[in-house]
Amino acid sequence: MLRRCMDILSECKSIWPLASRWYDILENNAKVHKTGPTKEGSMSDSVSFSADPPSPARGCDDDN
């Protein structure tokens, strides 16, 4: 997928100046992350949710 995106941006460099910048950013990012994905910032860092939703808070629309 990355290679395809870079190919498209490479073709567009001459007619779309922003494509050149995006290509360079993707190329640099690919060099830095050659070792593969890490768990840093993954969904596994999120809070585990229980199956039971919290009880609704009492608000202004209560009949009390």
C-alpha positions in Angstrom: 0.0 0.0 0.0 2.8 2.4 0.9 4.6 1.6 -2.3 1.5 2.3 -4.4 0.9 5.6 -2.6 4.5 6.6 -3.3 4.2 5.6 -6.9 1.1 7.8 -7.4 2.8 10.7 -5.6 5.9 10.3 -7.7 3.9 10.6 -10.9 2.1 13.7 -9.6 5.3 15.6 -8.4 5.7 17.6 -11.5 2.1 18.9 -11.6 1.2 19.0 -7.9 3.9 20.6 -5.7 2.4 19.2 -2.5 2.8 15.7 -3.8 6.6 16.1 -3.7 6.5 17.1 0.0 4.2 14.2 0.9 6.4 11.8 -1.1 9.5 12.9 0.9 7.6 12.6 4.2 6.5 9.0 3.4 9.9 8.1 2.2 11.6 9.3 5.3 9.0 7.7 7.5 9.5 4.4 5.7 13.2 4.5 6.4 12.7 5.2 10.0 10.2 2.4 10.5 11.8 -0.4 8.5 11.7 -2.7 11.5 7.9 -3.0 11.3 5.1 -1.7 13.4 5.4 -1.2 17.1 2.8 -1.5 19.8 3.4 2.2 20.8 0.2 4.1 20.4 -1.8 1.0 19.5 -5.4 0.3 20.4 -4.1 -2.2 23.1 -3.1 0.9 25.1 -6.8 1.9 25.6 -8.9 1.3 28.6 -10.7 -2.0 28.6 -14.5 -1.4 28.6 -17.0 -3.5 30.4 -20.0 -5.1 28.7 -22.4 -3.2 31.0 -22.8 0.4 30.1 -22.8 2.9 33.0 -26.1 3.9 34.4 -27.5 7.1 33.0 -26.8 10.3 35.0 -29.8 12.1 36.4 -30.3 15.2 34.5 -32.7 18.1 34.1 -35.3 16.1 32.3 -36.0 13.9 35.3 -39.6 14.0 36.7 -38.4 14.8 40.3 
